[in-house]
Amino acid sequence: MGANGQAKGFRNVIILSIVSFFNDLSSEMIMPILPMFLQSLGASSQIIGLVGGLRDSFSSILKVVCGYWSDKTGKRKIFVYWGYGVSTIFKLLLAVSKTWPLVVVFASLERTGKGLRTAARDAIIADSVAAKRGKGFGIHRGLETIGAILGSATAFLLFWFAGLQLRTILLIAGITGVASLFPLRFVREPEIQRQSVKLKIGLAMLPKPLKLFILVAGIFALGNFSYMFFVMRAQHLFTGKLSTAAPILLYVLFNIFYSALAMPLGALFRIK
């Protein structure tokens, strides 16, 4: 790929990075207040835990299915459009939900957007800058991370200083999500051929190191539970307005430390 081709490729990367920035800005405004919003509508801790599980499950399953379908059809951009579009629609519906069963449905379906778009979006980035994929994904993840930090920080500022209700913050998050859709029209889909692939889900054909990783990751996953329970626990440690503000602020700190430590710890435990 020549210099002109590389420039066009990185144009895709920049546009998709901007899209992810606004989407994560929107999503991370919702994340720390979602469990508290569910509680305000009368949802039990079991229901809140169910929401966390459903959101992760829908996203994970769809990543595999939609990634396979994208390869088979040779189409990328349509999956990206639908992915971000579905997430935005259900974010807006969250803000107007009056009962917790509706929030459970809309919050779970909102996460399907991530499953729809992730594999196809990453494939566009990989195909656009084939010779410099590391740099391409680095730019994308960097802007995505900045959006995540600013999103949770914005939720705190809107609640603590602007005095907005949780529902209003959800509405602002949904409107912010709409902004992520406009740059997508400028993405140029790389030309690829349809691939003759079959969807096979099983461990038999996987290399041994990957099997070991899945085993270790699975063991750790058994001890994992939704961040929503941390938010609920933090609520009980404070009173008054702080019972809502403190969990949001702690979530902001979580995003900051997660982002700051991901690279150095990843390098420290890198498998050679």
Secondary structure, 3 states (H helix, E strand, C coil): CCHHHHHHHHHHHHHHHHHHHHHHHHHHHHCCCHHHHHHHCCCCHHHHHHHHHHHHHHHHHHHHHHHHHHHHHCCCHHHHHHHHHHHHHHHHHHHCCCCHHHHHHHHHHHCHHHHHHHHHHHHHHHHHCHHHHHHHHHHHHHHHHHHHHHHHHHHHHHHHCCCCCHHHHHHHHHHHHHHCCHHHHHCCCCCCCCCCCCCCCCCCCCCHHHHHHHHHHHHHHHCCCCHHHHHHHHHCCCCCCHHHHHHHHHHHHHHHHHHHHHHHHHHHCCCC
